[in-house]
Amino acid sequence: KVAQAKAELASAQKRSDTIAAQQSTALKSAESRVTQAKAELTSAEKRLSTLADEQAAELRAAEAKVEQQRAALERARIDGVADDVKRAGVRSAQASITRAQAEVSNATTVLGYTVITAPRDGVILAKYVEEGSMITSGKSAVTSGEVLVDLGDVSTMFVEVDVDEADVGQIAVDMGVDITIEAVEEVTYHGHVTRIDPQATEQSNVTTLKVEIEIEEHDERLVPGMTASCEFLVGEEDDVLFLPRRAIQERDGKHIAYVQTQSGVETRDITIGLQGDDTTEVLTGLNEGETVVIPKLGNNRTDVAAEMRQRAMEHSGAGNFLRK
């Protein structure tokens, strides 16, 4: 029995050792788990702290964003008010511009009334009002307006001459006229008759008719009011025999010329035609090529040696001019 007890004690001791070993292992395992749990707790606490910090930062960021949005909203409200003010200012400026444009248009219209436009080109011959004067515009039942200026068309110039009633019968419309102007003596202008006044006028016991002549050349030196002399071409012949007027004498109602012949100077009756200022047409009494003696002025003698000789000549276009 003692052996058995020893064996049982040894067995018990072995089981006790085994249990103790197991318990020690379990204890160590539990302790390890506790340590791990503590570590996990510490890590969790750290994560919680970190998360709290992050959430706090996010919260602060969100709060800052809210403040920014609130400030932006306030600025938008202020800008909206400013925009309303600006739009009102723009409308006011546009209204001012419209009023100013209307004033400019009205002023332009009024200014246009101060400018008188001529109906055509010309030269002012006389001015009856001064700049700045108030005048009546247009015509009405009680007024015919006011004359401002006399406007002359100088693109075509005319000459008006008074012709004696004894000579006017030789003048006709479209008749050629040579015109000289005292201010431009070196030029002879050409013209033609455009009108013969049907009403005669009497002045100082002289009856005349007014004749209008158009000057065919344009010369800027000519101005209205200049003095002119006119020669009317009342007749024209081609291929005629003519002499200087001073070579023809008048005796007993006849026209004569002194002709140089081989025997001396003979007096020859001649018949004359058209008479110009310097020459006279000879119809009969002379032949072309004969020598005609021209007497000296104031001397009725016929001294052939001392006289000029003039041959009767054939001339184309001799004319008879009437000077007025």
C-alpha positions in Angstrom: 0.0 0.0 0.0 2.9 2.4 0.7 4.2 1.7 -2.7 0.9 2.3 -4.1 0.6 5.5 -2.2 4.0 6.6 -3.4 3.0 5.8 -6.9 -0.2 7.7 -6.5 1.7 10.6 -4.9 4.2 10.6 -7.7 1.3 10.5 -10.1 -0.4 13.2 -8.3 2.7 15.2 -8.1 3.2 14.7 -11.8 -0.3 15.8 -12.6 0.2 18.7 -10.2 3.4 19.7 -12.1 1.6 19.3 -15.3 -1.3 21.4 -14.1 1.1 24.0 -12.8 2.9 24.0 -16.0 -0.3 24.3 -17.9 -1.5 27.0 -15.5 1.8 28.9 -15.9 1.5 28.7 -19.6 -2.1 29.9 -19.4 -1.0 32.6 -17.2 1.7 33.7 -19.5 -0.8 33.5 -22.4 -3.2 35.6 -20.4 -0.6 38.1 -19.5 0.5 38.2 -23.2 -3.1 38.9 -24.1 -3.4 41.5 -21.5 -0.3 43.1 -22.7 -1.6 43.0 -26.3 -4.9 44.3 -25.2 -3.2 47.2 -23.4 -1.1 47.8 -26.6 -4.2 47.7 -28.6 -5.9 50.1 -26.2 -3.1 52.4 -26.3 -3.1 52.3 -30.1 -6.8 52.8 -30.2 -6.5 55.7 -27.8 -3.8 57.2 -30.0 -5.9 56.6 -33.1 -8.8 58.2 -31.3 -6.7 61.1 -30.4 -5.4 61.4 -33.9 -8.9 61.1 -35.4 -10.2 63.7 -33.0 -7.4 66.0 -34.1 -8.2 65.4 -37.7 -11.9 65.8 -37.1 -11.2 69.0 -35.2 -9.1 70.2 -38.1 -11.8 69.3 -40.6 -14.3 71.0 -38.4 -12.2 74.1 -38.2 -11.7 73.9 -42.0 -15.4 73.5 -42.5 -16.1 76.4 -40.2 -13.6 78.5 -42.1 -15.2 77.6 -45.4 -18.6 78.6 -43.9 -17.2 81.9 -42.9 -15.7 82.4 -46.4 -19.0 81.5 -48.0 -20.8 83.9 -45.6 -18.3 86.7 -46.5 -18.7 85.9 -50.2 -22.5 86.1 -49.7 -22.1 89.4 -48.0 -19.9 90.7 -50.8 -22.3 89.4 -53.4 -25.1 91.3 -51.6 -23.0 94.4 -51.5 -22.0 93.9 -55.2 -25.7 93.4 -56.1 -26.5 96.7 -54.5 -23.6 98.3 -56.3 -24.7 96.8 -59.6 -28.1 98.2 -59.0 -26.5 101.6 -58.4 -24.4 101.2 -61.5 -27.3 100.2 -63.6 -29.2 103.2 -62.4 -26.2 105.4 -63.2 -25.9 103.9 -66.7 -29.6 104.6 -67.3 -29.2 108.1 -66.0 -26.1 108.6 -68.3 -28.0 107.2 -71.2 -30.8 109.6 -70.6 -28.3 112.5 -70.4 -26.7 111.4 -73.7 -30.2 111.3 -75.3 -30.9 114.8 -74.1 -27.5 116.0 -75.2 -28.0 114.5 -78.6 -31.4 116.2 -78.9 -29.8 119.5 -77.9 -27.0 119.0 -80.5 -29.6 118.2 -83.2 -31.6 121.2 -82.3 -28.5 123.4 -82.3 -27.4 121.9 -85.6 -30.8 122.8 -87.1 -30.7 126.3 -85.7 -27.1 126.7 -87.0 -28.3 125.5 -90.4 -30.7 128.4 -90.5 -27.7 130.8 -90.3 -26.1 129.3 -93.5 -27.6 130.6 -96.8 -26.8 128.3 -99.7 -26.8 129.7 -103.2 -29.0 127.9 -105.7 -26.0 127.9 -108.2 -22.4 129.0 -108.6 -21.8 132.6 -109.2 -20.2 135.9 -108.0 -21.8 138.1 -105.4 -22.5 141.4 -107.1 -24.2 143.2 -104.2 -24.8 142.4 -100.5 -27.8 143.8 -98.7 -27.5 142.4 -95.2 -24.6 142.0 -92.8 -23.5 138.9 -90.9 -25.6 138.4 -87.7 -28.6 140.3 -88.9 -32.1 138.9 -88.3 -34.0 138.3 -91.6 -37.4 137.1 -92.7 -37.2 133.6 -94.1 -39.4 132.3 -96.9 -42.5 133.8 -98.4 -46.0 134.2 -97.0 -49.3 136.0 -97.7 -47.9 139.2 -96.1 -44.2 139.1 -97.0 -42.1 138.0 -99.9 -38.9 137.4 -97.8 -35.8 139.5 -97.9 -33.2 139.9 -100.6 -29.7 139.0 -99.3 -27.4 139.4 -102.3 -27.3 139.8 -106.0 -25.7 136.7 -107.4 -24.2 136.8 -110.9 -23.5 133.8 -113.1 -20.1 134.6 -114.6 -19.7 131.4 -116.4 -21.3 133.2 -119.4 -20.8 136.9 -119.7 -23.1 139.3 -121.6 -22.7 142.8 -122.9 -25.6 145.3 -123.0 -25.3 148.2 -125.4 -27.6 151.0 -126.4 -27.9 151.2 -130.2 -29.3 154.2 -132.0 -32.6 153.6 -133.6 -31.2 154.6 -137.0 -28.7 151.7 -136.8 -30.7 149.0 -135.0 -32.4 148.0 -138.3 -29.1 146.6 -139.5 -28.7 144.3 -136.4 -30.2 140.9 -136.1 -30.2 138.1 -133.5 -27.2 135.7 -133.9 -25.2 138.5 -135.7 -21.5 138.3 -135.0 -19.9 140.9 -132.8 -16.3 141.8 -132.0 -16.0 143.0 -128.4 -13.2 145.0 -126.7 -13.0 145.6 -123.0 -11.3 148.7 -121.7 -9.7 146.7 -118.8 -8.3 144.0 -121.2 -7.5 146.1 -124.3 -5.0 143.5 -125.7 -7.8 141.0 -126.3 -10.7 141.1 -128.9 -13.5 138.8 -127.8 -16.1 137.3 -130.1 -19.8 137.2 -129.4 -23.2 137.2 -131.0 -26.5 139.0 -130.5 -28.9 137.2 -128.3 -31.7 139.7 -127.8 -32.9 143.1 -129.1 -35.1 144.9 -126.7 -38.5 145.6 -128.4 -39.0 148.7 -126.3 -37.0 151.8 -127.3 -35.9 154.4 -124.6 -35.3 158.1 -125.0 -32.6 159.9 -123.1 -31.3 163.4 -123.9 -33.4 163.5 -127.1 -31.6 160.3 -128.3 -33.7 157.2 -128.9 -32.0 153.9 -128.5 -32.7 150.2 -128.1 -30.9 147.9 -125.8 -29.1 145.0 -127.5 -27.8 142.0 -125.5 -24.6 140.2 -126.7 -23.2 136.9 -125.4 -19.4 136.7 -125.1 -18.3 133.4 -126.5 -14.9 133.2 -124.7 -14.6 132.6 -121.0 -12.1 134.9 -119.3 -11.8 135.1 -115.5 -10.5 138.7 -115.9 -14.0 139.8 -117.0 -16.3 140.9 -114.2 -19.8 142.5 -114.3 -19.8 146.2 -114.7 -16.8 146.6 -117.0 -17.0 149.0 -119.9 -17.1 147.4 -123.4 -17.1 148.5 -127.0 -18.9 146.4 -129.7 -18.5 146.2 -133.4 -21.5 144.5 -135.2 -20.7 142.6 -138.3 -23.6 143.7 -140.4 -22.3 142.3 -143.7 -19.7 140.0 -145.1 -18.4 139.2 -148.6 -15.8 136.8 -149.9 -13.3 137.3 -152.7 -13.8 141.1 -153.0 -11.6 144.0 -154.3 -11.0 146.5 -151.5 -9.0 149.7 -150.7 -8.1 151.4 -147.5 -10.9 153.9 -146.6 -8.4 156.8 -146.8 -7.6 155.9 -150.4 -11.2 156.7 -151.4 -12.4 160.3 -151.8 -15.8 161.7 -152.1 -16.5 164.5 -154.7 -19.9 165.8 -155.8 -21.7 162.9 -154.3 -19.4 160.4 -156.1 -16.6 158.2 -154.8 -13.3 158.6 -156.6 -9.8 157.1 -156.4 -6.5 158.4 -157.8 -5.0 155.7 -160.0 -1.4 155.7 -161.2 -1.1 155.1 -164.9 1.8 155.3 -167.4 0.8 158.9 -168.3 0.4 160.1 -164.7 -2.3 160.0 -162.0 -5.9 159.9 -163.2 -9.1 160.4 -161.2 -11.4 157.4 -161.5 -15.0 157.1 -160.4 -15.6 154.0 -158.4 -18.6 152.2 -156.9 -18.2 151.1 -153.3 -19.9 148.2 -151.4 -19.4 147.2 -147.8 -17.5 149.5 -145.6 -15.4 148.5 -142.6 -13.5 150.5 -140.1 -10.3 150.5 -142.2 -11.2 149.1 -145.6 -14.0 149.5 -148.2 -15.2 147.1 -150.9 -14.8 148.4 -154.5 -17.4 147.1 -156.8 -16.5 148.9 -160.1 -13.9 151.3 -161.4 -10.7 149.4 -160.4 -9.0 146.3 -161.5 -6.9 144.1 -159.3 -3.2 145.0 -159.3 -3.7 148.7 -160.3 -1.8 151.3 -158.2 -3.9 153.7 -156.2 -2.4 156.9 -154.8 -3.4 157.8 -151.2 -3.5 161.6 -150.6 -1.7 163.0 -147.7 -4.0 164.1 -144.8 -5.0 167.7 -145.2 -3.6 167.9 -148.7 -5.9 167.8 -151.8 -3.0 167.8 -154.3 -1.9 164.7 -156.0 1.9 164.7 -155.9 2.7 161.2 -157.1 6.3 161.3 -156.1 5.4 162.2 -152.6 2.3 160.1 -152.1 1.9 156.6 -150.8 0.9 154.0 -153.4 -1.5 151.3 -152.7 -2.4 148.5 -155.0 -6.0 147.4 -155.2 -6.1 144.0 -153.7 -8.4 141.0 -153.7 -9.5 140.1 -150.2 -11.5 137.3 -148.7 -13.9 138.2 -145.9 -14.1 142.0 -146.0 -16.8 143.2 -143.7 -18.8 146.2 -142.8 -18.7 147.0 -139.1 -21.0 149.2 -137.2 -19.2 150.6 -134.1 -21.2 151.4 -131.0 
